[in-house]
Every structure is written in structure tokens, then in C-alpha cells.
Amino acid sequence: MGGEAIGGRRALILADGEMASRAAIEAAWPGALDDIDLVIAADGGARHATALAVVVGRWVGDGDSLPASDLERLRAAGTPIELFEHDRDESDTELAIRAAVREGAVDITVLGAFGGPRLDHALANVALLADPALRGRRAVLLDAAARVRLVRAPGEDGESVETRLAGHVGDLVSLLPFGVEAEGVRTEGLRYPLRDETLHVGAARGLSNVRLAERASFVLGSGLLLVIETPATLSR
């Protein structure tokens, strides 16, 4: 049975959306910000670094959401700067993800991918999880209210893929097919079990399951499955 990439370099990406405090994020998802090897700021995401107690190791963007004085401070500190034209195909967050991949990150956490007035940005950030460049890597969009990832199957070995879900008893777990049917779905440790089932696009069959143990899991035989977890403290 296949599985997620483990070990290797961990990257943290700071996107420019609303950001919870580090304490709130760590309370919801213990260990989520541990052992980070590289912090990449996507344009205005750099403004979150101080509050999160992290140091930006690379900056990418077009500079339209970060004051020029802040960008100069990063440059003066020796931070590598990748400045792009405003008119381009990629979003700042997409550029940051690709920079993390070039740096050899196999575990990528994106903060600030949700919230704010632009729903289109939030949806586009979720869609980035399907970027082929992330195949074989673990990529997560994270804030204090949600942990979102995309699971592909079969794995590189042609087998089904098992994903472990560590968290708190009572956390909500939604399993939603992403663009194609998700087949051969089996769950363990969730209140409403799925037993070798197919989740169909457009149906809510996998919505709002509940974790019964600190460690639960599911198996995906084939397809794309969006995994959205909500902390128990927010699901009541």
C-alpha cells in the first residue's frame, strides 16, 4: 500500500491572507510548525513573519502588497528576493510553492491561504494542491480553523494510498472528491465508516465525519480526495 512522502526538508510558506496567531495554530494542530527548514514569503505574507516568530529565508512576488521599505529591509538582511512582473500567469502563492519545490522541500505548509475579502484567492489556493509539482510531496493549507490537503491515488507504486489523520477526538473530517470520483475509500477511527465506497463529485457523502480517536486514517484506491479537517473546538 502506498503512502505520503515522509522525512526530508520542511518549508513554510506565508501567503498574504488573514493569519491566526502561532499559539492558536499550534493549539489546533500540535507540531504543525515544528522543524521548519525554510520560510518563504509570498509577497505581503512577509508581514506575518514577526508575529509567527519565524525568519523569512526567501521572498517571491511582484511587490504590490508589501511596502517598498519592508522589501528593502529584507534585501538588506540578505534575504534572496525573486521579483516578478505584475502581469503574469502565476499567483504569488503559486510562485512560493514552486520555489519550495526547487529548494527540495518534500513537506510544504502554507499559512494565510484563506480569509480576507477575496474568495477567488482562497479557492485558487485550494486548487494549487493539485499542481503536478506537488506529486510525491506532502502539501497542507493551514490555519487555526482548518487543515486542507489533497490525496492522490493510486500511488507511484500503483497501489492504494493510506493517509493518517492525527488530531483531537471530535475533530471534523470531510472527504470530498476533487474533480473526479474517489474510489475504494475506507476509513478507520471515524464515526461514520466508509467501507470500500465511491465518493461521487457533487455529492456530500463524505462531509462532516467525526474523529473518534487521536489517530484515524483512510485509504483511497483511486482518484483525488480533498481532506478538510476542522478542530473540535470549532465544530461544536
ROGU-328377 format. One line per 8 residues: number of its first residue (from 1); for each residue x, y, z of C-alpha. Coordinates in Angstrom, 3 decimals, decimal comma. Example, Ala and Ser with C-alpha at 12.3 -4.5 7.8 and 13.67 -1.06 7.14 Angstrom:
BEGIN
1	12,300:-4,500:7,800; 13,670:-1,060:7,140 $
end
This chain:
BEGIN
1	0,000:0,000:0,000; 1,357:3,392:-0,981; 1,608:6,410:1,298; 2,640:10,029:1,717; 6,181:11,326:1,386; 7,841:11,450:4,802; 11,068:12,947:6,081; 13,052:15,438:4,050 $
9	13,097:19,227:4,080; 10,130:21,148:5,507; 9,083:24,504:4,065; 6,675:27,052:5,499; 5,005:29,461:3,064; 3,489:32,716:4,308; 0,667:33,778:1,993; -0,993:37,194:2,247 $
17	-4,374:36,174:3,677; -5,604:36,563:7,225; -3,405:34,806:9,780; -4,206:33,357:13,188; -1,653:33,569:15,975; 1,031:30,927:16,240; -0,440:29,847:19,583; -3,880:29,313:18,033 $
25	-2,459:27,327:15,122; -0,368:25,113:17,390; -3,298:24,556:19,761; -5,433:23,333:16,859; -2,685:21,304:15,164; 0,124:20,356:17,600; 3,533:20,126:15,942; 2,371:21,727:12,685 $
33	5,079:24,403:12,823; 7,893:22,299:14,270; 11,198:21,631:12,492; 10,731:24,110:9,657; 13,853:24,312:7,465; 12,865:27,176:5,159; 10,353:30,045:5,343; 9,202:31,540:2,036 $
41	7,109:34,708:1,989; 4,654:35,207:-0,863; 4,695:38,999:-1,298; 2,684:40,594:1,546; 2,863:37,347:3,504; 6,193:38,636:4,811; 4,287:40,904:7,208; 3,253:37,839:9,249 $
49	6,789:36,674:9,998; 7,393:38,653:13,196; 4,112:37,653:14,847; 4,772:33,997:13,984; 8,347:34,218:15,320; 9,897:33,000:12,057; 12,595:34,422:9,795; 11,903:34,788:6,081 $
57	14,504:32,827:4,139; 13,233:33,713:0,663; 10,738:36,230:-0,750; 8,809:35,939:-4,009; 6,172:38,169:-5,611; 5,604:41,377:-7,535; 5,710:43,692:-4,538; 2,156:45,008:-4,893 $
65	1,096:44,015:-1,366; 4,251:44,776:0,616; 5,598:48,277:1,298; 8,798:49,002:-0,609; 10,521:49,819:2,684; 9,767:46,314:4,004; 11,130:44,744:0,853; 14,300:46,809:1,169 $
73	14,725:45,646:4,763; 14,536:42,044:3,598; 17,065:42,745:0,852; 19,406:44,494:3,297; 19,211:41,469:5,607; 20,478:39,275:2,762; 17,153:37,557:2,056; 17,021:36,190:-1,514 $
81	14,446:38,209:-3,476; 12,601:36,963:-6,579; 10,774:39,966:-8,010; 8,276:39,234:-10,802; 6,284:41,367:-13,203; 2,751:42,200:-12,080; 1,211:40,804:-15,280; 1,891:37,071:-15,251 $
89	0,076:33,724:-15,137; 1,025:32,577:-11,605; -0,229:33,832:-8,237; 2,280:34,818:-5,540; 1,414:31,697:-3,543; 1,949:29,522:-6,608; 5,372:31,085:-7,122; 6,223:30,393:-3,480 $
97	5,187:26,740:-3,773; 7,355:26,303:-6,852; 10,270:27,951:-5,043; 9,823:25,471:-2,179; 9,871:22,574:-4,636; 13,078:23,927:-6,242; 14,614:24,113:-2,772; 13,940:20,402:-2,306 $
105	11,075:20,629:0,172; 9,025:17,434:0,448; 6,757:18,788:3,207; 5,127:22,171:2,498; 2,783:24,043:4,843; 1,007:27,170:3,604; -0,343:29,699:6,115; -2,556:32,648:5,173 $
113	-4,205:30,822:2,264; -7,755:31,530:3,493; -9,725:34,512:4,715; -9,861:38,108:3,597; -12,251:39,603:1,041; -11,129:37,513:-1,970; -12,961:34,172:-2,154; -11,362:33,575:-5,550 $
121	-7,905:33,654:-3,970; -8,921:31,106:-1,326; -10,373:28,762:-3,950; -7,330:29,187:-6,198; -5,062:28,315:-3,266; -7,012:25,105:-2,650; -6,720:24,276:-6,354; -2,931:24,683:-6,118 $
129	-2,851:21,432:-4,145; -3,455:19,651:-7,456; -0,283:21,122:-9,022; 1,645:18,196:-10,564; 4,820:19,629:-8,989; 3,460:18,548:-5,598; 3,056:14,896:-6,536; 5,014:12,779:-4,057 $
137	5,175:15,662:-1,572; 3,030:16,494:1,433; 1,342:19,877:0,989; -1,053:21,379:3,519; -3,030:24,632:3,686; -3,362:25,507:7,338; -4,895:27,919:9,786; -6,446:27,627:13,241 $
145	-9,830:26,757:11,714; -8,875:24,248:9,018; -6,242:21,860:7,697; -6,641:21,119:3,987; -4,729:18,694:1,785; -5,220:16,688:-1,393; -4,614:12,945:-1,620; -3,956:11,241:-4,968 $
153	-4,259:7,551:-5,718; -3,010:5,213:-6,849; 0,471:5,945:-5,556; 3,666:5,778:-7,581; 3,768:2,045:-6,859; 0,319:1,623:-8,400; -1,224:0,748:-5,057; -3,909:2,396:-2,949 $
161	-2,809:5,198:-0,615; -3,277:5,277:3,155; -3,387:8,655:4,914; -3,108:9,023:8,678; -5,048:11,780:10,416; -3,582:12,915:13,727; -5,588:15,368:15,812; -8,098:15,694:18,629 $
169	-11,088:13,489:19,365; -14,133:15,313:17,987; -12,346:16,983:15,071; -14,465:17,094:11,925; -13,055:15,329:8,861; -14,589:15,949:5,431; -13,525:13,808:2,480; -14,601:15,418:-0,796 $
177	-13,825:14,115:-4,307; -11,861:16,710:-6,267; -12,837:16,799:-9,936; -13,073:13,016:-10,334; -14,703:10,228:-8,379; -12,812:8,915:-5,366; -12,972:5,121:-5,417; -12,172:2,441:-2,867 $
185	-12,457:4,739:0,161; -12,116:3,015:3,535; -11,911:4,745:6,905; -10,745:3,838:10,406; -11,390:5,788:13,600; -14,213:7,927:12,184; -17,824:7,917:13,445; -19,397:7,259:10,048 $
193	-17,367:4,486:8,418; -16,761:4,181:4,706; -16,148:0,631:3,564; -14,621:0,419:0,103; -17,016:3,080:-1,171; -17,037:5,515:-4,088; -17,484:9,218:-3,328; -19,123:10,976:-6,263 $
201	-18,386:14,513:-7,451; -21,144:16,876:-6,372; -22,466:14,650:-3,569; -21,970:15,417:0,144; -21,469:11,794:1,253; -18,053:12,477:2,799; -18,957:15,727:4,566; -18,576:16,255:8,341 $
209	-17,321:12,926:9,611; -16,035:12,930:13,219; -12,745:11,666:14,617; -13,254:9,091:17,389; -9,582:8,776:18,307; -6,488:10,980:18,244; -5,273:8,916:15,310; -7,608:7,959:12,498 $
217	-6,927:7,069:8,872; -8,423:6,425:5,464; -7,441:4,542:2,336; -8,037:5,821:-1,204; -7,965:3,347:-4,062; -8,055:5,815:-6,959; -8,930:9,432:-7,695; -8,378:12,751:-5,948 $
225	-9,717:13,380:-2,464; -9,763:16,764:-0,746; -9,329:16,319:3,005; -10,651:19,180:5,139; -10,226:18,926:8,911; -11,827:21,289:11,426; -10,676:21,372:15,086; -13,127:20,037:17,647 $
233	-13,188:23,425:19,380; -14,765:24,960:16,251; -17,075:22,097:15,300; -19,487:22,289:18,234 $
end
